[in-house]
Amino acid sequence: MKVVSALSPRTLLGLLATVVGTIAFALQADAADEGDGLAAFDPQLTADVVAHRTAGMSKLAHALTFIGNVSVLTILTVVVAVLLRILTHRWRPAVILVIGMAGAATLTYTLKVLISRHRPDASIVLGAVNHGFSFPSGHSLSSAVFFLLLAGLLWYTDVSRAVKLAGTAAAIVLTIGIGLSRVYLGYHWATDVLAGWTIALTWLCLIATTVHLLRTRRDRRSVSTPSGRP
């Protein structure tokens, strides 16, 4: 009880969101494995999307899915991490980004292997066929972590509120666009993408809560340390 009472409302909310997100993902994974729940709508939804493809939308989908590619996100992570270190003169933002993306990659691989869901039929894929497992969507998970984490870090800078709002909006649009592109191109079921977003948000909540706890602990130590001590 003492531990719970010592936690701030923000920390409790973050932990609650992490638990809820984990449960939500578990329910989605069970539905995907059993083919019921939301997963039961996947085949018809995919068929509807395929039936309404256009040349312009296909080009846009390919562009978005390229941005969410593992190799592209890896390069972007390295470049942005270096820029964060140079521009902020601090290691923490860069480390948070790298840990966030490393965790996303680990979660993607581990969950795909554990759940082992097969992708939609290769005949509907627009592009090179991927024979790997489908659930959750790695593009959706990793891109959500990358862009939303950057948007979150942006709010701790001195840029104007308008820039922060614009950056957040761009992150959300890119996250949604990349996820939808995976369904449009035939690489994933819709619930693969939904699961990718769910686990990404859960992971981000855990990161934010951990960072907040570490910052609170550091602040308390600085207050309790006598001014004459280093």
C-alpha positions in Angstrom: 0.0 0.0 0.0 2.9 2.4 0.8 4.3 1.8 -2.7 1.0 2.5 -4.4 0.4 5.6 -2.4 3.8 6.9 -3.2 3.1 6.8 -6.9 1.9 9.9 -8.7 -1.5 9.9 -10.5 0.5 10.2 -13.8 2.5 7.1 -13.0 -0.6 5.2 -12.0 -2.4 6.2 -15.2 0.6 5.1 -17.2 0.7 1.7 -15.5 -3.0 1.3 -15.9 -2.8 2.1 -19.6 0.1 -0.4 -20.0 -2.0 -3.1 -18.3 -5.1 -2.3 -20.4 -3.1 -2.3 -23.6 -1.5 -5.6 -22.8 -5.0 -7.2 -22.1 -6.4 -5.6 -25.3 -3.5 -7.1 -27.3 -4.0 -10.5 -25.7 -7.6 -10.5 -26.7 -6.7 -9.5 -30.3 -4.1 -12.3 -30.4 -6.7 -14.8 -29.2 -9.2 -13.7 -31.8 -6.6 -13.9 -34.6 -5.6 -17.4 -33.5 -9.2 -18.6 -33.3 -10.5 -16.6 -36.3 -13.3 -15.1 -34.3 -14.1 -11.7 -32.8 -12.8 -8.8 -35.0 -10.6 -11.3 -36.9 -13.7 -12.8 -38.3 -14.2 -9.7 -40.4 -10.7 -9.7 -41.9 -11.4 -11.8 -45.1 -14.3 -9.7 -46.2 -12.6 -6.4 -45.4 -9.6 -7.4 -47.3 -11.7 -8.4 -50.3 -13.5 -5.0 -50.2 -10.2 -3.1 -50.1 -8.8 -5.1 -53.0 -11.9 -4.5 -55.1 -11.5 -0.7 -54.7 -7.9 -0.3 -55.6 -6.8 2.5 -57.9 -3.5 3.4 -59.6 -3.2 6.6 -57.5 -3.9 5.0 -54.2 -1.5 2.1 -55.0 1.3 4.6 -55.6 0.6 6.3 -52.3 0.3 3.0 -50.5 3.7 1.9 -51.8 5.3 5.2 -50.7 3.9 4.9 -47.2 4.8 1.3 -46.8 8.4 2.1 -48.0 8.7 4.6 -45.1 7.6 1.9 -42.7 10.2 -0.6 -43.9 12.5 -2.0 -41.3 15.7 -0.9 -43.1 14.3 2.7 -43.7 13.2 3.1 -40.1 16.6 1.8 -38.9 18.4 4.4 -40.9 16.0 7.1 -39.8 16.5 6.0 -36.1 20.3 6.3 -36.4 20.2 9.7 -38.2 17.6 11.2 -35.9 19.3 9.9 -32.8 22.6 11.6 -33.9 20.7 14.8 -34.6 19.0 14.7 -31.2 22.3 14.3 -29.5 23.8 17.2 -31.5 20.8 19.6 -31.2 19.9 19.0 -27.6 23.5 18.4 -26.3 22.0 15.5 -24.2 22.1 11.8 -24.6 18.7 11.1 -23.0 16.4 11.8 -26.0 18.6 9.8 -28.4 18.8 6.9 -25.9 15.0 6.9 -25.5 14.5 6.8 -29.2 17.0 3.9 -29.7 15.5 1.9 -26.8 12.0 2.5 -28.1 12.8 1.2 -31.6 14.9 -1.7 -30.3 12.0 -2.7 -28.1 9.6 -2.4 -31.1 11.8 -4.7 -33.2 12.1 -7.3 -30.4 8.3 -7.2 -29.7 7.6 -7.6 -33.4 9.8 -10.7 -33.9 8.8 -12.4 -30.6 5.1 -11.9 -31.1 5.1 -13.0 -34.7 6.9 -16.2 -33.8 4.6 -16.9 -30.8 1.3 -16.3 -32.6 2.4 -17.6 -36.1 -0.5 -16.2 -38.0 -0.4 -16.6 -41.8 -0.7 -13.6 -44.1 -3.5 -13.1 -46.7 -3.1 -15.1 -50.0 -0.1 -14.0 -52.0 -2.2 -13.6 -55.1 -3.6 -10.3 -53.8 -0.2 -8.8 -52.8 0.9 -5.7 -54.7 4.6 -6.1 -54.6 7.2 -8.6 -53.5 5.6 -11.5 -51.6 6.5 -11.8 -47.9 6.3 -15.4 -46.5 6.9 -14.4 -42.9 4.2 -14.4 -40.2 1.6 -11.8 -40.1 0.5 -10.9 -36.6 1.2 -8.2 -35.5 2.2 -5.9 -38.4 5.8 -4.9 -37.9 5.4 -1.9 -40.2 2.5 -0.6 -38.1 4.2 -1.3 -34.8 7.6 0.2 -35.6 6.4 3.2 -37.5 3.9 4.1 -34.7 6.7 3.9 -32.1 9.1 5.9 -34.2 6.8 8.8 -35.2 4.7 9.0 -32.0 7.8 8.9 -29.9 9.4 11.7 -31.8 6.1 13.7 -31.4 6.3 13.1 -27.7 9.9 14.2 -27.5 8.9 17.3 -29.5 6.7 18.5 -26.6 9.7 18.7 -24.3 11.5 21.2 -26.6 11.2 25.0 -26.8 9.5 25.1 -30.2 6.2 26.8 -30.5 2.9 25.1 -29.7 1.9 25.3 -33.3 5.0 23.3 -34.3 4.3 20.8 -31.6 0.7 20.3 -32.8 1.8 20.1 -36.4 4.4 17.5 -35.6 1.9 15.5 -33.6 -0.7 15.6 -36.4 2.0 14.5 -38.9 3.0 11.6 -36.7 -0.6 10.4 -36.4 -1.3 10.7 -40.1 1.9 8.8 -41.0 1.2 6.1 -38.4 -2.3 5.6 -39.7 -1.3 5.8 -43.4 1.5 3.3 -43.1 -0.8 0.8 -41.2 -3.6 1.1 -43.8 -1.1 0.7 -46.6 -0.3 -2.8 -45.3 -3.9 -3.9 -45.7 -4.3 -2.1 -49.0 -1.3 -3.8 -50.5 -2.4 -7.2 -49.2 0.5 -7.9 -46.8 -1.6 -7.9 -43.7 -5.1 -8.5 -42.3 -6.7 -5.4 -40.7 -6.4 -6.9 -37.2 -2.6 -7.4 -37.7 -2.4 -3.6 -38.1 -4.8 -2.9 -35.2 -2.6 -5.2 -33.0 0.5 -3.4 -34.1 -0.9 -0.1 -33.1 -2.1 -1.5 -29.8 1.2 -3.0 -28.8 3.0 0.2 -30.0 0.8 2.4 -27.8 1.3 0.0 -24.9 5.1 0.0 -25.3 5.1 3.9 -25.5 3.0 4.1 -22.3 5.5 1.9 -20.6 8.4 4.0 -21.9 6.7 7.3 -20.8 6.0 5.9 -17.3 9.5 4.7 -16.9 11.0 8.0 -18.0 8.6 9.8 -15.6 9.6 7.6 -12.7 13.3 8.1 -13.4 12.9 11.8 -13.7 10.9 12.0 -10.4 13.5 9.9 -8.6 16.3 12.2 -9.9 14.4 15.3 -8.8 13.8 13.9 -5.3 17.5 13.1 -5.0 18.6 16.6 -6.1 16.2 18.1 -3.5 17.3 15.9 -0.7 21.0 16.4 -1.4 22.6 19.2 0.7 23.7 22.2 -1.4 27.3 21.7 -0.3 27.5 18.2 -1.6 28.3 17.3 -5.2 
